[in-house]
């Protein structure tokens, strides 16, 4: 049961992040929750970064779907494994950055627990699948 929940969360979170970053690209006022929380609406340079993050999160979500054998995206399992390990490391960094380094309370109190949850679920998925 825990594996199913971890699989679901591990697949869902990257797609939620894709949606969030797409909103930010188009000027939604959620910038206080990402990238240090310095801007309510992201400036152009940070929108470009959000676009890159969107693509990376999309690949991550699709990678989890292949990892749990929901469907095949046509990339070797070795590359999928490496990308998911890197994503898990990124979530570990996000825990530190969001929890300790950011000055934004919104980013700290929302994104830190989400990063912790994603990190734990990602480790479960990587270990048990």
LOGUNU-42733 format. One record per residue: residue number from 1; residue in three letters; y, x, z of N, C-alpha, C in turn. Coordinates in Angstrom, 3 decimals, padded with zeros to 6 digits, always signed. Layout:
BEGIN
r num NUM, residuo ALA, ny Y, nx X, nz Z, cay Y, cax X, caz Z, cy Y, cx X, cz Z .
...
//
This chain:
BEGIN
r num 1, residuo UNK, ny -001.202, nx +000.826, nz +000.000, cay +000.000, cax +000.000, caz +000.000, cy +001.262, cx +000.867, cz +000.000 .
r num 2, residuo UNK, ny +001.244, nx +001.930, nz +000.795, cay +002.413, cax +002.810, caz +000.863, cy +002.671, cx +003.454, cz -000.488 .
r num 3, residuo UNK, ny +001.590, nx +003.820, nz -001.192, cay +001.749, cax +004.431, caz -002.506, cy +002.402, cx +003.465, cz -003.486 .
r num 4, residuo UNK, ny +002.025, nx +002.202, nz -003.437, cay +002.637, cax +001.214, caz -004.329, cy +004.132, cx +001.055, cz -004.049 .
r num 5, residuo UNK, ny +004.485, nx +001.026, nz -002.779, cay +005.897, cax +000.918, caz -002.409, cy +006.663, cx +002.166, cz -002.840 .
r num 6, residuo UNK, ny +006.070, nx +003.336, nz -002.597, cay +006.709, cax +004.596, caz -003.000, cy +006.863, cx +004.658, cz -004.519 .
r num 7, residuo UNK, ny +005.835, nx +004.218, nz -005.252, cay +005.929, cax +004.174, caz -006.714, cy +007.073, cx +003.271, cz -007.154 .
r num 8, residuo UNK, ny +007.144, nx +002.091, nz -006.574, cay +008.180, cax +001.123, caz -006.950, cy +009.575, cx +001.681, cz -006.684 .
r num 9, residuo UNK, ny +009.773, nx +002.239, nz -005.504, cay +011.088, cax +002.781, caz -005.155, cy +011.423, cx +003.990, cz -006.026 .
r num 10, residuo UNK, ny +010.431, nx +004.847, nz -006.271, cay +010.663, cax +006.038, caz -007.092, cy +011.032, cx +005.687, cz -008.525 .
r num 11, residuo UNK, ny +010.493, nx +004.611, nz -009.032, cay +010.848, cax +004.155, caz -010.388, cy +012.199, cx +003.450, cz -010.367 .
r num 12, residuo UNK, ny +012.430, nx +002.625, nz -009.371, cay +013.635, cax +001.790, caz -009.329, cy +014.918, cx +002.594, cz -009.102 .
r num 13, residuo UNK, ny +014.899, nx +003.540, nz -008.184, cay +016.127, cax +004.266, caz -007.837, cy +016.795, cx +004.967, cz -009.022 .
r num 14, residuo UNK, ny +016.061, nx +005.716, nz -009.842, cay +016.754, cax +006.348, caz -010.974, cy +017.410, cx +005.335, cz -011.916 .
r num 15, residuo UNK, ny +016.778, nx +004.186, nz -012.119, cay +017.376, cax +003.185, caz -012.996, cy +018.611, cx +002.533, cz -012.360 .
r num 16, residuo UNK, ny +018.610, nx +002.402, nz -011.036, cay +019.816, cax +001.927, caz -010.342, cy +020.935, cx +002.954, cz -010.505 .
r num 17, residuo UNK, ny +020.576, nx +004.236, nz -010.391, cay +021.583, cax +005.292, caz -010.588, cy +022.112, cx +005.301, cz -012.025 .
r num 18, residuo UNK, ny +021.243, nx +005.033, nz -012.998, cay +021.692, cax +004.931, caz -014.399, cy +022.731, cx +003.820, cz -014.511 .
r num 19, residuo UNK, ny +022.420, nx +002.666, nz -013.930, cay +023.337, cax +001.522, caz -013.988, cy +024.668, cx +001.860, cz -013.319 .
r num 20, residuo UNK, ny +024.623, nx +002.468, nz -012.132, cay +025.833, cax +002.848, caz -011.416, cy +026.679, cx +003.805, cz -012.248 .
r num 21, residuo UNK, ny +026.066, nx +004.831, nz -012.801, cay +026.825, cax +005.823, caz -013.564, cy +027.351, cx +005.246, cz -014.877 .
r num 22, residuo UNK, ny +026.634, nx +004.313, nz -015.470, cay +027.168, cax +003.640, caz -016.669, cy +028.412, cx +002.826, cz -016.307 .
r num 23, residuo UNK, ny +028.367, nx +002.158, nz -015.162, cay +029.558, cax +001.430, caz -014.709, cy +030.725, cx +002.383, cz -014.499 .
r num 24, residuo UNK, ny +030.449, nx +003.534, nz -013.906, cay +031.496, cax +004.531, caz -013.674, cy +032.071, cx +005.067, cz -014.980 .
r num 25, residuo UNK, ny +031.223, nx +005.262, nz -015.975, cay +031.679, cax +005.748, caz -017.275, cy +032.710, cx +004.788, cz -017.872 .
r num 26, residuo UNK, ny +032.479, nx +003.500, nz -017.677, cay +033.370, cax +002.490, caz -018.252, cy +034.512, cx +002.100, cz -017.325 .
r num 27, residuo UNK, ny +034.697, nx +002.859, nz -016.238, cay +035.884, cax +002.684, caz -015.414, cy +035.744, cx +001.799, cz -014.195 .
r num 28, residuo UNK, ny +034.531, nx +001.466, nz -013.802, cay +034.349, cax +000.658, caz -012.591, cy +034.828, cx +001.446, cz -011.365 .
r num 29, residuo UNK, ny +035.390, nx +000.754, nz -010.390, cay +035.994, cax +001.436, caz -009.229, cy +035.003, cx +001.800, cz -008.126 .
r num 30, residuo UNK, ny +033.929, nx +002.515, nz -008.506, cay +032.918, cax +002.909, caz -007.524, cy +032.856, cx +004.422, cz -007.341 .
r num 31, residuo UNK, ny +033.877, nx +005.114, nz -007.769, cay +033.882, cax +006.573, caz -007.710, cy +033.813, cx +007.137, cz -006.309 .
r num 32, residuo UNK, ny +034.171, nx +006.338, nz -005.310, cay +034.131, cax +006.820, caz -003.928, cy +032.695, cx +007.001, cz -003.423 .
r num 33, residuo UNK, ny +031.726, nx +006.501, nz -004.185, cay +030.326, cax +006.594, caz -003.779, cy +029.589, cx +007.771, cz -004.417 .
r num 34, residuo UNK, ny +030.238, nx +008.485, nz -005.335, cay +029.562, cax +009.565, caz -006.068, cy +030.486, cx +010.763, cz -006.252 .
r num 35, residuo UNK, ny +029.883, nx +011.895, nz -006.579, cay +030.613, cax +013.104, caz -006.976, cy +031.711, cx +013.501, cz -005.987 .
r num 36, residuo UNK, ny +031.398, nx +013.424, nz -004.714, cay +032.339, cax +013.831, caz -003.690, cy +033.232, cx +012.727, cz -003.176 .
r num 37, residuo UNK, ny +033.286, nx +011.606, nz -003.869, cay +034.051, cax +010.453, caz -003.414, cy +035.550, cx +010.614, cz -003.466 .
r num 38, residuo UNK, ny +036.051, nx +011.541, nz -004.302, cay +037.484, cax +011.817, caz -004.334, cy +038.279, cx +010.799, cz -005.144 .
r num 39, residuo UNK, ny +037.632, nx +010.126, nz -006.087, cay +038.337, cax +009.207, caz -006.978, cy +037.717, cx +007.827, cz -006.906 .
r num 40, residuo UNK, ny +038.577, nx +006.808, nz -006.867, cay +038.059, cax +005.444, caz -006.929, cy +037.577, cx +005.145, cz -008.351 .
r num 41, residuo UNK, ny +038.406, nx +005.483, nz -009.331, cay +038.022, cax +005.405, caz -010.744, cy +037.936, cx +006.847, cz -011.239 .
r num 42, residuo UNK, ny +036.809, nx +007.186, nz -011.838, cay +036.594, cax +008.579, caz -012.234, cy +037.494, cx +008.990, cz -013.391 .
r num 43, residuo UNK, ny +038.047, nx +010.200, nz -013.320, cay +038.788, cax +010.746, caz -014.468, cy +037.794, cx +011.128, cz -015.572 .
r num 44, residuo UNK, ny +038.330, nx +011.454, nz -016.736, cay +037.502, cax +011.704, caz -017.914, cy +036.426, cx +012.768, cz -017.677 .
r num 45, residuo UNK, ny +036.780, nx +013.885, nz -017.071, cay +035.789, cax +014.945, caz -016.854, cy +034.623, cx +014.466, cz -015.996 .
r num 46, residuo UNK, ny +034.918, nx +013.704, nz -014.958, cay +033.850, cax +013.189, caz -014.107, cy +033.072, cx +012.070, cz -014.800 .
r num 47, residuo UNK, ny +033.696, nx +011.366, nz -015.713, cay +032.955, cax +010.364, caz -016.498, cy +031.945, cx +011.044, cz -017.407 .
r num 48, residuo UNK, ny +032.311, nx +012.194, nz -017.933, cay +031.366, cax +012.962, caz -018.757, cy +030.191, cx +013.411, cz -017.894 .
r num 49, residuo UNK, ny +030.476, nx +013.874, nz -016.685, cay +029.410, cax +014.262, caz -015.750, cy +028.525, cx +013.050, cz -015.444 .
r num 50, residuo UNK, ny +029.140, nx +011.888, nz -015.249, cay +028.365, cax +010.671, caz -015.006, cy +027.482, cx +010.334, cz -016.202 .
r num 51, residuo UNK, ny +027.973, nx +010.585, nz -017.396, cay +027.162, cax +010.354, caz -018.592, cy +025.941, cx +011.259, cz -018.613 .
r num 52, residuo UNK, ny +026.141, nx +012.510, nz -018.250, cay +025.015, cax +013.453, caz -018.184, cy +024.028, cx +013.009, cz -017.101 .
r num 53, residuo UNK, ny +024.557, nx +012.621, nz -015.943, cay +023.689, cax +012.117, caz -014.884, cy +022.911, cx +010.888, cz -015.349 .
r num 54, residuo UNK, ny +023.568, nx +009.991, nz -016.077, cay +022.885, cax +008.792, caz -016.573, cy +021.673, cx +009.165, cz -017.419 .
r num 55, residuo UNK, ny +021.847, nx +010.119, nz -018.313, cay +020.737, cax +010.546, caz -019.170, cy +019.623, cx +011.195, cz -018.351 .
r num 56, residuo UNK, ny +020.004, nx +012.025, nz -017.384, cay +018.998, cax +012.672, caz -016.537, cy +018.242, cx +011.652, cz -015.684 .
r num 57, residuo UNK, ny +018.965, nx +010.693, nz -015.122, cay +018.306, cax +009.659, caz -014.319, cy +017.419, cx +008.773, cz -015.193 .
r num 58, residuo UNK, ny +017.846, nx +008.479, nz -016.405, cay +017.017, cax +007.692, caz -017.323, cy +015.707, cx +008.432, cz -017.610 .
r num 59, residuo UNK, ny +015.803, nx +009.723, nz -017.902, cay +014.603, cax +010.523, caz -018.140, cy +013.720, cx +010.541, cz -016.898 .
r num 60, residuo UNK, ny +014.336, nx +010.645, nz -015.724, cay +013.573, cax +010.670, caz -014.475, cy +012.830, cx +009.356, cz -014.269 .
r num 61, residuo UNK, ny +013.503, nx +008.240, nz -014.456, cay +012.847, cax +006.937, caz -014.307, cy +011.678, cx +006.783, cz -015.268 .
r num 62, residuo UNK, ny +011.881, nx +007.183, nz -016.514, cay +010.800, cax +007.116, caz -017.500, cy +009.675, cx +008.079, cz -017.134 .
r num 63, residuo UNK, ny +010.031, nx +009.217, nz -016.576, cay +009.012, cax +010.189, caz -016.147, cy +008.143, cx +009.617, cz -015.029 .
r num 64, residuo UNK, ny +008.765, nx +008.932, nz -014.083, cay +007.980, cax +008.292, caz -013.026, cy +007.057, cx +007.229, cz -013.615 .
r num 65, residuo UNK, ny +007.544, nx +006.484, nz -014.589, cay +006.684, cax +005.474, caz -015.212, cy +005.470, cx +006.114, cz -015.875 .
r num 66, residuo UNK, ny +005.658, nx +007.270, nz -016.495, cay +004.505, cax +007.969, caz -017.070, cy +003.624, cx +008.529, cz -015.966 .
r num 67, residuo UNK, ny +004.217, nx +009.078, nz -014.927, cay +003.454, cax +009.684, caz -013.823, cy +002.513, cx +008.676, cz -013.172 .
r num 68, residuo UNK, ny +002.989, nx +007.430, nz -013.012, cay +002.142, cax +006.400, caz -012.380, cy +001.288, cx +005.663, cz -013.409 .
r num 69, residuo UNK, ny +001.331, nx +006.167, nz -014.653, cay +000.521, cax +005.642, caz -015.749, cy +000.866, cx +004.203, cz -016.108 .
r num 70, residuo UNK, ny +002.146, nx +003.860, nz -015.973, cay +002.611, cax +002.536, caz -016.406, cy +002.695, cx +002.505, cz -017.923 .
r num 71, residuo UNK, ny +003.232, nx +003.562, nz -018.508, cay +003.177, cax +003.777, caz -019.945, cy +003.445, cx +005.232, cz -020.259 .
r num 72, residuo UNK, ny +003.168, nx +005.596, nz -021.470, cay +003.274, cax +006.977, caz -021.929, cy +004.590, cx +007.136, cz -022.689 .
r num 73, residuo UNK, ny +005.400, nx +008.149, nz -022.334, cay +006.640, cax +008.387, caz -023.077, cy +006.493, cx +009.535, cz -024.061 .
r num 74, residuo UNK, ny +005.289, nx +010.096, nz -024.142, cay +005.009, cax +011.105, caz -025.150, cy +005.414, cx +012.520, cz -024.781 .
r num 75, residuo UNK, ny +005.580, nx +012.784, nz -023.514, cay +005.930, cax +014.130, caz -023.059, cy +004.759, cx +014.642, cz -022.228 .
r num 76, residuo UNK, ny +004.484, nx +015.921, nz -022.324, cay +003.332, cax +016.483, caz -021.612, cy +003.475, cx +016.291, cz -020.103 .
r num 77, residuo UNK, ny +002.334, nx +016.151, nz -019.463, cay +002.337, cax +015.939, caz -018.015, cy +002.922, cx +017.125, cz -017.257 .
r num 78, residuo UNK, ny +002.796, nx +018.329, nz -017.810, cay +003.373, cax +019.498, caz -017.152, cy +004.901, cx +019.390, cz -017.089 .
r num 79, residuo UNK, ny +005.499, nx +018.965, nz -018.190, cay +006.961, cax +018.796, caz -018.216, cy +007.381, cx +017.666, cz -017.286 .
r num 80, residuo UNK, ny +006.612, nx +016.587, nz -017.283, cay +006.900, cax +015.461, caz -016.378, cy +006.836, cx +015.949, cz -014.929 .
r num 81, residuo UNK, ny +005.792, nx +016.689, nz -014.588, cay +005.651, cax +017.192, caz -013.215, cy +006.808, cx +018.103, cz -012.829 .
r num 82, residuo UNK, ny +007.184, nx +019.007, nz -013.724, cay +008.297, cax +019.915, caz -013.437, cy +009.588, cx +019.123, cz -013.251 .
r num 83, residuo UNK, ny +009.831, nx +018.150, nz -014.110, cay +011.074, cax +017.378, caz -014.000, cy +011.114, cx +016.570, cz -012.707 .
r num 84, residuo UNK, ny +009.976, nx +016.041, nz -012.274, cay +009.962, cax +015.255, caz -011.041, cy +010.083, cx +016.150, cz -009.807 .
r num 85, residuo UNK, ny +009.531, nx +017.340, nz -009.867, cay +009.733, cax +018.283, caz -008.765, cy +011.213, cx +018.673, cz -008.681 .
r num 86, residuo UNK, ny +011.829, nx +018.930, nz -009.839, cay +013.263, cax +019.257, caz -009.854, cy +014.103, cx +018.089, cz -009.330 .
r num 87, residuo UNK, ny +013.735, nx +016.864, nz -009.701, cay +014.453, cax +015.680, caz -009.204, cy +014.301, cx +015.577, cz -007.684 .
r num 88, residuo UNK, ny +013.119, nx +015.853, nz -007.171, cay +012.892, cax +015.803, caz -005.726, cy +013.746, cx +016.855, cz -005.024 .
r num 89, residuo UNK, ny +013.821, nx +018.045, nz -005.610, cay +014.693, cax +019.088, caz -005.056, cy +016.150, cx +018.630, cz -005.097 .
r num 90, residuo UNK, ny +016.548, nx +017.987, nz -006.200, cay +017.906, cax +017.443, caz -006.312, cy +018.171, cx +016.438, cz -005.196 .
r num 91, residuo UNK, ny +017.197, nx +015.568, nz -004.914, cay +017.379, cax +014.599, caz -003.827, cy +017.520, cx +015.303, cz -002.482 .
r num 92, residuo UNK, ny +016.770, nx +016.385, nz -002.288, cay +016.929, cax +017.168, caz -001.059, cy +018.333, cx +017.742, cz -000.945 .
r num 93, residuo UNK, ny +018.835, nx +018.262, nz -002.065, cay +020.218, cax +018.760, caz -002.081, cy +021.197, cx +017.611, cz -001.804 .
r num 94, residuo UNK, ny +020.936, nx +016.438, nz -002.396, cay +021.830, cax +015.289, caz -002.208, cy +021.886, cx +014.862, cz -000.745 .
r num 95, residuo UNK, ny +020.773, nx +014.993, nz -000.042, cay +020.773, cax +014.668, caz +001.390, cy +021.755, cx +015.572, cz +002.125 .
r num 96, residuo UNK, ny +021.695, nx +016.846, nz +001.823, cay +022.601, cax +017.806, caz +002.475, cy +024.045, cx +017.568, cz +002.037 .
r num 97, residuo UNK, ny +024.262, nx +017.448, nz +000.730, cay +025.621, cax +017.285, caz +000.212, cy +026.248, cx +015.980, cz +000.682 .
r num 98, residuo UNK, ny +025.499, nx +014.890, nz +000.590, cay +026.054, cax +013.592, caz +000.989, cy +026.144, cx +013.448, cz +002.500 .
r num 99, residuo UNK, ny +025.186, nx +014.000, nz +003.201, cay +025.160, cax +013.831, caz +004.645, cy +026.066, cx +014.783, cz +005.404 .
r num 100, residuo UNK, ny +026.244, nx +015.992, nz +004.869, cay +026.977, cax +016.996, caz +005.632, cy +028.271, cx +017.474, cz +004.966 .
r num 101, residuo UNK, ny +028.303, nx +017.510, nz +003.655, cay +029.425, cax +018.156, caz +002.982, cy +030.508, cx +017.205, cz +002.479 .
r num 102, residuo UNK, ny +030.134, nx +015.982, nz +002.117, cay +031.122, cax +015.080, caz +001.535, cy +032.135, cx +014.609, cz +002.574 .
r num 103, residuo UNK, ny +033.345, nx +014.403, nz +002.118, cay +034.392, cax +013.872, caz +002.994, cy +034.474, cx +012.342, cz +002.890 .
r num 104, residuo UNK, ny +033.782, nx +011.786, nz +001.880, cay +033.808, cax +010.350, caz +001.648, cy +032.826, cx +009.634, cz +002.578 .
r num 105, residuo UNK, ny +033.341, nx +008.772, nz +003.428, cay +032.469, cax +008.010, caz +004.323, cy +031.585, cx +007.050, cz +003.542 .
r num 106, residuo UNK, ny +032.125, nx +006.490, nz +002.459, cay +031.332, cax +005.560, caz +001.647, cy +030.137, cx +006.274, cz +001.039 .
r num 107, residuo UNK, ny +030.366, nx +007.462, nz +000.512, cay +029.269, cax +008.227, caz -000.072, cy +028.282, cx +008.655, cz +001.009 .
r num 108, residuo UNK, ny +028.800, nx +009.094, nz +002.132, cay +027.950, cax +009.579, caz +003.228, cy +027.034, cx +008.477, cz +003.754 .
r num 109, residuo UNK, ny +027.595, nx +007.306, nz +004.024, cay +026.820, cax +006.262, caz +004.687, cy +025.981, cx +005.413, cz +003.740 .
r num 110, residuo UNK, ny +026.243, nx +005.462, nz +002.449, cay +025.407, cax +004.731, caz +001.505, cy +024.420, cx +005.657, cz +000.792 .
r num 111, residuo UNK, ny +024.930, nx +006.749, nz +000.248, cay +024.082, cax +007.590, caz -000.597, cy +023.129, cx +008.485, cz +000.199 .
r num 112, residuo UNK, ny +023.477, nx +008.862, nz +001.420, cay +022.562, cax +009.692, caz +002.215, cy +021.262, cx +008.957, cz +002.523 .
r num 113, residuo UNK, ny +021.305, nx +007.729, nz +003.044, cay +020.031, cax +007.028, caz +003.287, cy +019.247, cx +006.762, cz +001.996 .
r num 114, residuo UNK, ny +019.955, nx +006.470, nz +000.915, cay +019.262, cax +006.258, caz -000.360, cy +018.587, cx +007.553, cz -000.808 .
r num 115, residuo UNK, ny +019.264, nx +008.675, nz -000.642, cay +018.682, cax +009.972, caz -001.011, cy +017.474, cx +010.301, cz -000.142 .
r num 116, residuo UNK, ny +017.550, nx +010.014, nz +001.139, cay +016.416, cax +010.257, caz +002.042, cy +015.221, cx +009.411, cz +001.622 .
r num 117, residuo UNK, ny +015.464, nx +008.133, nz +001.374, cay +014.396, cax +007.233, caz +000.937, cy +013.780, cx +007.718, cz -000.373 .
r num 118, residuo UNK, ny +014.622, nx +008.061, nz -001.329, cay +014.128, cax +008.548, caz -002.612, cy +013.345, cx +009.840, cz -002.473 .
r num 119, residuo UNK, ny +013.818, nx +010.743, nz -001.629, cay +013.147, cax +012.023, caz -001.400, cy +011.753, cx +011.811, cz -000.824 .
r num 120, residuo UNK, ny +011.656, nx +010.987, nz +000.191, cay +010.359, cax +010.720, caz +000.821, cy +009.405, cx +010.056, cz -000.172 .
r num 121, residuo UNK, ny +009.884, nx +009.044, nz -000.879, cay +009.040, cax +008.353, caz -001.854, cy +008.607, cx +009.279, cz -002.978 .
r num 122, residuo UNK, ny +009.501, nx +010.140, nz -003.419, cay +009.169, cax +011.069, caz -004.478, cy +008.081, cx +012.050, cz -004.033 .
r num 123, residuo UNK, ny +008.158, nx +012.519, nz -002.814, cay +007.117, cax +013.409, caz -002.295, cy +005.773, cx +012.685, cz -002.234 .
r num 124, residuo UNK, ny +005.796, nx +011.425, nz -001.782, cay +004.556, cax +010.643, caz -001.733, cy +003.962, cx +010.490, cz -003.121 .
r num 125, residuo UNK, ny +004.792, nx +010.137, nz -004.093, cay +004.312, cax +009.953, caz -005.463, cy +003.779, cx +011.263, cz -006.022 .
r num 126, residuo UNK, ny +004.496, nx +012.347, nz -005.824, cay +004.045, cax +013.640, caz -006.347, cy +002.734, cx +014.083, cz -005.707 .
r num 127, residuo UNK, ny +002.556, nx +013.789, nz -004.442, cay +001.359, cax +014.233, caz -003.740, cy +000.138, cx +013.368, cz -004.049 .
r num 128, residuo UNK, ny +000.333, nx +012.064, nz -004.131, cay -000.805, cax +011.147, caz -004.235, cy -001.114, cx +010.656, cz -005.644 .
r num 129, residuo UNK, ny -000.303, nx +011.008, nz -006.646, cay -000.640, cax +010.549, caz -008.002, cy -000.978, cx +011.726, cz -008.889 .
//
